[in-house]
Amino acid sequence: MIFVTHKSDHADEKAQADALRRYLRDKTAGRRASEYVYPQEHGGSVIAWVGCSETEQRKYEGSRRFRKPGPWCEVLGRDTSISGDHALMAFLEMRSSGDLKEDAYEWALLLREVASNRVRALRKFRAAGLEIVARQSCRQLSSSPSAANCRGLVSAKYLKRGEGLRPLKYLRTDTD
């Protein structure tokens, strides 16, 4: 089997495989990317930015919006390498059912597969996603005729019933 990736650089593929692992880890845990942050001091000198929700950010002084205008992934935030890959997202969307408990179990299964070999799992998921996209695009082709019109495309000699010898039936005779 030949795997074709849309990125030819192996370093980019490894980076995307790492992003896939982070994506599945956060999806399994039910975490979303923080759009807001607030400063927190540790020992008076070290400042850390802690992610929070919009309602929590109103409580803290010095909080600000972390999300900038532009592309944004709901799980990874600024890293849109997973949400920008249509084949991979098609595969992941087909695996989700909409139920949080079932999805957490499904994400955990995928995470285990990614943990064993990230690049191989990325290639496998992307190939399955490309197959999903290809099948869906075949269904939506406007050039394919409907089932009712297909009969009109067949030649008349193939539409009539055969008159030749049928080996699995009795021979036709004039007395029948």
N, C-alpha and C positions, 0 to 999 in steps of 0.2 A: 504494500500500500504506500502511495506517495502522499506526503503531507506538504502542502504549499501554504506558506504563511505570507501575509501581506507585508511583513517587514522582513527584509533580508538580513539585517544585522542581528547577530545572536545576542549581543549585549542588550539590545532593545527588547528582545523576546524574553530574556531572563528578567529584565525589569518589569515587564508586563506580567510574567508568571508570579513574581513577588507581589505585585499589586493584586493579582487574582487571589492569592493566599490571604492578604489583608482584607480584601473585599468579602470573601467567604467567612473569615473569622468574625468580622463585624456583623455580617448578616445573621450568622448563627447566634451571636449574642444579642441581636436586636438593637445594635447601636446605629446611630445616624451621625453624620458629620455635624460638628458644632458650628453654627453660624455666628455665634457671639462668644467673646472671651472677656475675662476680667483678670486684673493683676492680683497676684498673691505673693506676699513676701515670706521668705524663709530665712530666719536668723537675722533679719534686718538688712541684709545686703543682696540676697539673691531674689530675683523676681521671676515668677513663672506665670505664664498665661494659662488659665484654666478655662476649658470650654464649658459653655452653658447655653440654656435656651433663651428665648427672647424675654420670657417672663422673669427668669432668674437674673438677667443682666440689669434689670431696673433696680435691683436691691444693692448692687455693688457700685462703689464709686470708682471711676476710671475705666469702666467697662466700655467696650466698643464692638462694632460689628467686624467680624473676621472675614465674612464673605464679601468678595469684590464682584463687580459686574463681570459677566462673562460665563463661560461654561462651568457647570457645577454638578458634581455627582452627589447624590443624596447620602451615599455611604462613605465615600473616600474624600469628599470635599473637592479641593482643587485638582486632584489627580483624576482626570477623566479618561484614562487609558482603557478602563474596562467599560464604562458607559458609552464610550465612543466607538467601540468595536461592535458593529451590528450583528455579526455572526455569533459572537460570544454572548451578547445580550439576548439574542433569539433563543439560544440554548438555555440560558438561565431563566428566561421568562417562561419557557415551556416546562421547566422543572418546578416552578412555583405554582401552588394551588390557590393561594389567597388566604388559607387558614394559617395563623401564626405558629401553632404547635406543629402542624404537619410540615410547614416550611422550615422550621428550625431543625427538625429531624433530617429533612432533605439536604439542607445546607451543611449539616454536620457530616453526612455521607460524602458530599462533594469535597468538603474540607479534608477529610481523611485521604481521599484519592489525590488531592493536590499536595498534601503533606508528604506523601510517599515519593512523588516525582513531579515537581511543579511544571517543568517545560513540557513533559509528555502529556500531562493532564490538560495543559493549555491547548496544545495541538489537537488533542482528542475532542475537547469541548468545542473548539473553533470549527473542526471538521463536521461535527454533528450540527452545529449552528448553521454552517454553510449549506448542509443538506436540507435543513428546515427552510431556510430562505429560498433555496432553489425550488423546492416543492411548492412553496406558497406562491412564488412568482409564476410557476407553470399554471397554477389554478387561476390566477388573475390575468392571464394573457387575454387580451381582447381579440387577438387574431384566431384563437381556437374557436371552432364552430360549436354551437350548442348541440345537445343530443338529438333534438328534433330535426335539425338541419343536416345531420350526418347521413341520414338515410338517402337524402337527395344527392349526396356526393358519390354514392356507390353506383357503378355501372349497372345497367339493366340486366345484363347477362348473369351477374352475380346475385341479383335479387330473386330470380325465379328458382324454383325448386329443382334440384338435380334429377336427371332422368337416367343416369347411368347405372351400372351394376353396383349393388350394395352387398358387400361380402358378408355382412353380419345379419342380413335379412334373407327371406326366401326370394327366389327369382320371380319376377313378374311374368305372368302368363296371360294369354288372352282370355282364358276361362275364369280368371279371378274376378 
